[in-house]
């Protein structure tokens, strides 16, 4: 997810800085660094992440992702931390210890999270469900 967000933000002339939220990392400096090797790797993807907006333009945009918001799944890591969703890799993107919070508290932590906002904006929550672009088109 983090690489896909960075890819879309780099291609988006209107992308603004992440809002720094209390108690959370500054995603402006925490996401993967953009380098030539990173660009080359991302450009080799069969379906670049920035195509998700175009592919899903007719699907209504919802402010809360049903997967990431926790209404469908809870993603518990081996160390007991609860991940934002199944698509994130960065260990800092957690919503707390599984045994210390209620499901409602996890949903509250996910709702409005800066990473979720970017994911939804670029339709990446749908992008990770693409099976075959040729069949889609």
Secondary structure, DSSP 8 states (H G I E B T S, - for coil): -HHHHHHHHHH-TT-------TTS--HHHHS----HHHHHHHHTSSS-TTHHHHHTTTS---SS-TTTTTSS--EE-TTSEEES-TT---TT-EEEEGGGS-HHHHHHHHTT-HHHHHHHHTTHHHHTT---HHHH-
